[in-house]
Amino acid sequence: MTAMELAADVEEGKRPGAILFMCGLNAIRSPMAEIIARSILPSNTYIRSAGVRAGERDPFVDVVLEEIGLSLGRRQPQTLEELEDDYFDLIITLSPLAHHAALELTRSNAIDVVYWPTMDPTVVSGTREQILESYREVRNHLAGLIESRLLKRKGIAAQSA
């Protein structure tokens, strides 16, 4: 486990109260992470997502979230500038572009920025089922990271074993 991955782990009792997930267009990875985190983390955790730029809503995201009983509802992609609140304890970036933007944004603030490399499922081509499988992989990857790094933390030794 790298130092950046360890930094993403949250000690028991020190769970962030406000989390922002960021990706390039806020169309796939960050909204998926936001909805999954809301379903897993305590309800008093403020969770939002945004993109460096606003993209278009992706219907494959709706399909793979519905498979696990979640929904984006009427939510539309948004940029950082469109967020109602801009104070976060932790910014989790899911793409290189978002990570660089978050570091620039927080240069003079005491906000933790952590990079969780997450594949872009739109690079996969093929049948509808093959494309959906790439979205499922992203969904499952994000759910696993949120659960292991933000919800269940049993010490660094347990995480690096």
N, C-alpha and C positions, 0 to 999 in steps of 0.2 A: 504494500500500500504506500502510495506516495505521500509526501508531506501535505500536498493540497487536498488529497482525499481524507487524510486524518483531520485536517482543519474543518472539513465538512461535518465530521462527527460531533454530536452535541452531548455534553456531559449531562447526566441525570440532574434535574433541577435547574439546568441552565439552558433550557430549550428557548429558542428565540421567540419573542412575542409577535414579531412582524417579519414576514418572509416575502420576498419578491423573486419570482422565477422569470428569467429573461431569455429570449432567443431572438433570432433575426427578424421574424415577421409576426410573432405572436399569433400564429395560425395553427401550429401543430404541437410542438414540444412544450412550450411554456404554458399554454392553456390546459393541456393534458396534465401537466405536473400540478397546476393550481387546483384542478378539480379532484385529482387523486389525493393531494395533500389535505384538502378540506374534508375528505371522507375518512382520513386516517388520523390526523392530528387533532388535539383537543380543540373544542369549538371556540375557545377564547384566543386562539392563534389567528392573527390577522394575516391573510394570505391573498396575494394578488399576482398577476402576471402582466408582462408587457413585452413589446418588441422594440428593436432599434428603429424599425419602420413598421407601419401597419400593413399587414397582408390581407388576403381574402380568407374567409372561413373555409375550412377543408372538410367536406362531407365524410371522408374516411375517419376522421377523428370522432365524429358523432357515432359512427358504426361501432368502432372498437371500444368506446366508452360505454355505449349501450349494452355491449356484451357482458360488462361487469356491473351493470345496474347504475351507471352514472350518466350525467348529461350536462352539456354546456348551457342548456336552456337557450335563452335569447342572446347570450354573450357574443360580442363581436371583437375581432382583433383590435388592440389599442397600442399606442406608443407610450413611452415614458412620460411625455408631455401631457398626455390625456389622463393620467392617473389622478385620482382625487387626493390621495395622500402620498407624500414622497419620503416619509420617514420609515426606514426598515432597519432591523437589527442584522439581517442577513440577506444578501442577494446571491441567488444561485443561478449561475449562467449555464446555458445548455448548448451554446455554439461559440466558436472563436470570436465572431463579430460581436456578439452580445458581451462576451467577457471583456474585450477591449473597451467597449462603450461603458460598461459598469465600472471598470478601473478608472477611466477618465472622469466619470461622473462622481466617484467617491474619493477622488484624490485628496481632498481637504476635509473629508469626514471620517469618523471612526465607525465605519460600517464594514463588516466582514463580507468579502466577495469570494465565492468559491466556484470553481469550474467543475461541472459534471459533464464530461464529454458524452454527447448523446447523438447518435446517428440521425441523419435527415432521411426519413422514410420516402421522400419524394424521388430520391435517386434510383429507387428500385423500379424496374419495368417488368412487364409480363402480364399475366392474367389478373383479373380482379382479385382472386384469392391470393396470389403471390404478393400483390401490392398490400392487401389487408394484413397479410402475415408480417410484413415489414412494420406496419403501424402497431400491430400487437406486440412486436419485439420492443418497440420504443415504449409503449404503455407499460409492459412488464418490467422493463429496465428501470423506468422512473419509479414505479410502485416499489420495487425492491430497494432502491436507493433511499426513498423517502422513509420507508419503514425501518431500514437498518441504520441510517445516519441521523434521522430526525426524531424517530420515535423510540426505538429500542437500542439503547447504548449501554453496553456492559463493560466498558473499559477499552483502552487502546490495545492492550494485549489480545483481547478476544477478537478485535476487529482485524488485526494484522496476522492472525494465525492462519 
